[in-house]
């Protein structure tokens, strides 16, 4: 049985709590063990409402509890490195919410510390762990759309009024919060070996990015067109186009089905490919962590450290193009 603890008691922590309850109720070997907040009353309310056994008003106190095995970090991007270092120092396995850290240097530091301590350190970018990833790859690699040539993906939510999105000291902006999803989709489908990256950005009055477009150019002529933002609501669709057809994904953030359009069918009626039902979608990353811990691994094959670092470096390069720096950098 893996005793899971959550560091942070915000909205995304509640999504993970619902995931863990669903897994437990299905007989999976996880327990809702502990939650920590800087505010003890908040932690106690969270534990009571979500069904956790223990509540702590100190992150350090929770991580010192020898029963804690896997820690899910659900704090703002700006604090991920600090909280991962604390968990790793106590010998706890770590699943850290995306974006993994504020920049690549921080990511490298956390990964190195985890490897030195011999504990799992994984990024909770849920789409990397979902079955939709392998289903899509199977379709593309199997020639369902011919030779893939073009990809588009976008993600927009009207969330820029939220403090952690607006504030540069919290590593705010669209890129680390929502832009990371189209980037990961392009990475999963086309890889990271692009030869040129163009972008444009609109900034908030606080200096962080409000919305952006990103174009990745690959040596063989493939192109990925990506967009993300925090000022409006978008359709969240992905399209991968090939020489013999194209496929669409309804939601880059949490796919529920794929539609396959083939030239041989005249594009008249798509083949609809449903994706497996899920608890919340977070269960796949938790299961990957459980397998890795059981195997004594320090990374998950679904999102290895090299891929986490590659995405962080891309986001660093984009922010450098835009002149966006966080105060602590």
Secondary structure, DSSP 4 states (H G I P E B T S, - for coil): -EEEEEE--SHHHHHHHHHHHHHHHTT-SEEEEEEE-SSHHHHHHHHHHHT-SEEES-HHHHHH-TT--EEEE-S-GGGHHHHHHHHHHTT-EEEEESS-SSSHHHHHHHHHHHHHHT--EEEE-GGGTSHHHHHHHHHHHTTTTSSEEEEEEEEE-S-TTSHHHH-GGGT-SHIIIIIHHHHHHHHHHH-S-EEEEEEEEEE-TTSSEEEEEEEEEETTS-EEEEEEESSS-----EEEEETTEEEEES-SSS--EEEEEEGGGTTSSPEEEE----SSSTHHHHHHHHHHHHHT-SSBTTB-HHHHHHHHHHHHHHHHHHT---TT-
